[in-house]
Amino acid sequence: MSSKDGMLLNYKFKKGLVKTSYLLDKLSISVSTLNYWKTLWTKNGGMHWDMGMRMIGKNAFWDPIVFCNWIVNNKLKNKPTEPEQKLDHNKMILFVKRNVEEQKYDNR
């Protein structure tokens, strides 16, 4: 999946759908922030589905890849514009990706 400005993001998660608490914990987002984002999104005509939320019975689950892409497309305000910034941004993504993969293998 690519964002509006053409960045291709490659996320790795252990599960296809995760509980809200797990998602918020891993992304360091508060419940109140998520609720605020959901409210604004729906007031502006968006659907929770587009954010990655999936209802199964009465329980909300999230597609973490869809949610992360939604954040990139709708919430990031300081996207890199200069070549040097893009290079730094790519280095940061590689650093996070390596650390997430290492943590994944350590938690087996």
C-alpha positions in Angstrom: 0.0 0.0 0.0 1.3 3.4 -0.8 0.5 6.8 0.8 -0.8 9.8 -1.1 2.7 11.2 -1.7 4.0 7.9 -3.2 5.9 6.5 -0.2 5.7 2.8 0.0 5.5 1.5 3.6 6.2 -2.1 4.5 4.9 -3.0 8.0 5.3 -6.4 9.6 2.8 -7.5 12.2 2.3 -11.0 13.7 -1.5 -11.0 13.3 -3.9 -9.7 10.6 -6.3 -8.2 13.1 -5.4 -7.0 16.6 -7.4 -5.7 19.6 -7.6 -2.0 20.2 -5.5 -2.2 23.4 -2.7 -4.1 21.6 -2.7 -1.6 18.7 -2.6 1.4 21.0 0.1 -0.1 23.2 2.4 -0.9 20.2 1.9 2.5 18.6 2.0 4.5 21.9 -1.4 6.2 21.2 -3.9 7.0 24.0 -7.5 5.8 23.9 -8.7 9.4 24.0 -6.5 10.3 21.0 -7.9 7.4 19.0 -11.5 8.3 20.0 -10.9 11.9 19.0 -9.4 10.8 15.6 -12.4 8.5 15.0 -14.9 11.3 15.9 -13.2 13.8 13.5 -13.0 11.2 10.8 -16.6 10.3 10.9 -17.8 13.9 11.2 -15.9 14.6 8.0 -17.7 11.7 6.2 -15.1 9.0 6.7 -15.8 5.5 7.8 -14.1 3.5 10.6 -13.5 0.8 8.0 -11.1 3.2 6.1 -9.1 3.6 9.4 -8.7 -0.2 9.7 -11.4 -0.9 12.3 -13.3 -4.2 11.9 -16.2 -5.1 14.1 -16.6 -8.7 15.0 -19.7 -9.1 17.1 -19.5 -6.3 19.7 -15.7 -6.2 19.7 -13.5 -3.8 17.7 -10.4 -5.2 16.0 -8.0 -3.3 13.9 -6.0 -4.1 10.7 -2.7 -2.6 11.9 -1.4 -2.0 8.3 -4.5 -0.1 7.2 -4.4 1.9 10.4 -0.7 2.8 10.0 -1.3 3.9 6.4 -4.3 5.9 7.5 -2.1 7.7 10.1 0.6 8.4 7.4 -2.0 9.7 5.0 -4.1 11.7 7.5 -2.2 12.6 10.6 1.5 13.1 9.7 2.2 16.8 9.4 6.0 16.8 9.0 6.5 14.6 5.9 10.0 14.9 4.4 10.3 17.2 1.5 14.0 17.8 0.9 16.3 15.0 -0.4 18.2 15.0 2.8 15.1 14.7 4.9 13.9 11.8 2.7 17.2 10.0 3.2 17.0 10.5 7.0 13.4 9.4 7.0 14.3 6.2 5.1 17.1 5.5 7.6 14.7 5.9 10.4 12.2 3.5 8.8 15.0 0.9 8.3 16.1 1.3 12.0 12.5 0.8 13.2 11.9 -2.1 10.9 15.1 -3.9 12.0 14.2 -3.4 15.7 10.7 -4.6 15.3 11.9 -7.7 13.4 14.5 -8.4 16.1 11.9 -8.0 18.9 9.5 -10.3 17.0 12.1 -13.0 17.0 13.1 -12.5 20.7 9.4 -12.9 21.8 8.9 -16.4 20.3 
